[in-house]
Amino acid sequence: MIKISYKEENNHINYVKISGHANYADEGFDIVCASVSSIAITTINAIIRIDEESIVYRDEDGLLEIGIVKDNDIVDLLIINMISMFEELEEQYKDYIKIK
């Protein structure tokens, strides 16, 4: 199961952790893992294009951590959008993804 958690401070998300594997299908065919990865990496890349100093992240097998060190309206919106997309996935694949 993919577990997603995040921390908020002063109404801003400042940390996101994504860990685990969905195990929805065999490696290379797992649409849940692919969806989560695509959403997260697309969000990270967009934020870096806007301001590469606004986040730090660590990406290892089965673990992605994102620290928001400099928030602004655009970064906040992209992070909120990412979480919303994860929530939509969670609704469809409750046995494979959990947001805390």
C-alpha positions in Angstrom: 0.0 0.0 0.0 1.1 3.5 -0.8 0.9 5.8 2.3 0.8 9.5 1.9 1.1 12.0 4.8 1.7 15.7 5.0 2.2 18.3 7.7 0.7 21.8 7.8 1.9 24.9 9.6 0.0 28.2 9.5 -2.4 26.8 6.9 0.5 25.9 4.5 1.6 22.4 3.7 5.3 22.2 4.5 6.1 18.5 4.2 4.8 15.6 2.2 5.9 12.0 2.5 5.0 9.2 0.1 6.1 5.7 0.9 5.4 2.1 -0.1 4.2 0.4 -3.2 0.6 -0.1 -4.2 1.0 -3.8 -5.3 -2.0 -3.3 -7.6 -0.2 -5.1 -10.4 3.2 -6.5 -11.3 6.1 -4.0 -11.4 5.9 -2.1 -14.7 2.2 -2.5 -14.9 1.0 -1.0 -11.7 -1.2 2.0 -12.7 -1.6 3.1 -9.1 2.1 3.4 -8.5 2.6 5.0 -11.9 -0.2 7.6 -11.2 1.2 8.6 -7.8 4.7 8.9 -9.2 3.6 10.9 -12.2 1.6 13.3 -10.1 4.4 13.8 -7.6 7.2 14.2 -10.1 5.2 16.5 -12.3 4.4 18.7 -9.3 8.1 18.7 -8.2 9.3 19.6 -11.7 6.7 22.4 -12.0 7.8 23.9 -8.6 11.5 23.7 -9.5 10.8 25.5 -12.8 9.1 28.3 -10.8 11.7 28.5 -8.0 14.2 25.8 -7.5 15.0 27.0 -4.0 11.4 26.6 -2.7 11.6 22.9 -2.1 14.0 20.1 -1.2 13.2 16.5 -1.9 14.5 13.0 -1.5 13.6 10.3 -3.9 14.5 6.7 -3.1 12.9 3.4 -4.0 9.6 3.4 -2.2 10.1 6.8 -0.6 9.6 10.3 -1.7 9.9 13.2 0.8 9.2 16.8 -0.2 10.0 19.7 2.1 8.5 23.1 1.2 11.0 25.6 2.5 9.8 28.7 0.7 6.1 28.9 0.1 4.3 31.3 -2.1 0.9 31.3 -3.7 1.9 29.2 -6.8 3.9 26.6 -4.8 1.0 26.3 -2.3 -1.5 25.9 -5.1 0.6 23.2 -6.8 1.0 21.2 -3.5 -2.7 21.5 -2.7 -3.5 20.3 -6.3 -1.1 17.3 -5.8 -2.8 16.3 -2.6 -6.3 16.7 -4.2 -5.2 14.4 -7.0 -4.0 11.8 -4.5 -7.4 12.1 -2.7 -9.1 11.3 -6.0 -6.9 8.3 -6.5 -7.6 7.1 -3.0 -11.3 7.2 -3.6 -10.9 4.8 -6.6 -8.2 2.6 -5.2 -8.9 2.5 -1.4 -7.1 -0.8 -1.0 -3.9 0.5 -2.5 -3.4 4.1 -1.4 -4.0 5.7 2.0 -3.7 9.4 2.9 -3.2 10.2 6.6 
